[in-house]
């Protein structure tokens, strides 16, 4: 799944186009407002969805190697968060959807893509 696929599926606004925006192959999603929970993930090639719009999310994404962040519930990042995402080259998106709908929509899309692949 690409960022363009996610943008279409979730009606996202692109806040920051990260360094991997064009080439990322996103395979999973970690959704949480507790960054301590995100720090325990063993996922690879994933994005974070959260309603937390602070610099801590970007710092966490950088530590765990997340390809991007999707802010849910129509949240828009603080200026400091946006600047930090730019500095770290992390894609930052915003969607009006709630966390449940984001997880459901992307989960179904990722699952159907998995079945289509050998």
Secondary structure, DSSP 8 states (H G I E B T S, - for coil): --HHHHHHHHT-EEEE--TTTTT----EEEE-S-HHHHTT---SSEEEEES--SHHHHHHHHHHT-SEEEE-TT----HHHHHHHHHHT-EEEE-SS-HHHHHHHHHHHHHHHHHH--
